[in-house]
């Protein structure tokens, strides 16, 4: 069974940090594009960060999170992380771990990602 199970969400103050984790089962991350989307209330889902499939380390980032968020992966444990620093109230959203493949790319559209985690709430208070 292919699953993405998330953890690490919560409530933090502006300026603080939080790390999200996503553990995959049933497939290997190295063969799949992997990443994170988020959806704030009343807004469409937007791509936060992602890797293409394969072992490359070049990541895509949403412009508003560049320099603050870092995506990383542990292929041996099929786990992807999103380290979020200097959080702002506008980062408040439900964050989703996503994967597509095998052998896919970082799609801009949420409609093109096949596998989704359950979502986790990140709330940043001012």
N, C-alpha and C positions, 0 to 999 in steps of 0.2 A: 504494500500500500504506500503510495506516495503522499507524504504529508510535510507541511511546514508548520512548526510549532514555535510561537513567539513568546518572549518574556522580556521584562525589563522596563515596562512603561510605568508611569506614575505622575505625581504632582511635584513640581519643583518651582523655585523662585527664579525670576529673570536673572540671567548671568550665571546660573548654575549649570551643571553637566549631568548627562544621563546617557547610558549605553543600552541599546536594544540588542537582543540576541534572537537568532532564528536558527533552529536545528532542523535539518532535513532528514527524512527517513524514506527508504524505498528507492533512492537514486543518489548519485554522486554529484556534488556541486560543480566539480571541475568540468563536467559535460554539459552544464546548463548555464544560461544567462541567469544571474541572480541580482537582486537589488531590493529597493524600498520605494514604495509609494506612500503618500499621505493624503488625507482628505479632511479639510476643516469644515465646520458646519456651514451649509449654504454654498459651498464651493465644489468644483470638480476635483477629482483626483489628479494629483500631479506627481511626476517622477522626481524622487529625491536624489537617488544615487543608484548606480548599478555597475556590474561587471558584465562584459561579454563572456560567453562560454570559453573554456580553455584556461590555461594557467597564467595568462597575462595579468598584470597588475594595474593597467590603465583603467581608471574609473571615470564615469560621467557624474556630474553633480548639477543639481538645480542651482541657478545663479545666486539665489538668495541664501544658500547655505554654504557656498564656497568659502573655505578658510575657517569654517566653524564645525562642519560635520566631516567625519572620516569613515568610509566604508572599509571593512577588512573581512578576510575570510580565513577559516581554518579548514583546509580541504580534508585533512586526515579525520576530522571530526564532523565533517559536513555541516559546518556552522558558519553563518555570516553575521557580522556585527555592524551596528551603526553607532559610532561614538558621536555624541552631540554636545558640543561645548558652547558657551556663551549663549545659552538659550534665550529666546525672545518670546513675548506673548504671541506673536504671529506664527510661531512654530507649533502652537496648540493645534492638535489634529489627532485623528486615528491613523496610526502608522501600520502599514501592511508590508510584510515580507513577500516577495514575488520571485518566481522562477519560470523559465521557459526553455524548452528543448526536447531532446538533446540537441546540442550544437545550434545555438541561436544567438541573437544579438540583443542589445539594450533597446527595446522598443520605446518610442515616445508615448504611444497610446497604451492606456491600461487595458484596452480591449484585446491586445495581442499577447498578453501574458497568460499562460495556462494555469499555473499553480499559485495559490494564494494562501498566506497564513491567516489566522483568525482575526488579526488586527489587535492592536493594543493602544490604549489612550495615553497620550502625552499631553499634559496640561501645564502651561507655564504661566504663573501669576506674576503680576507686576508689583 
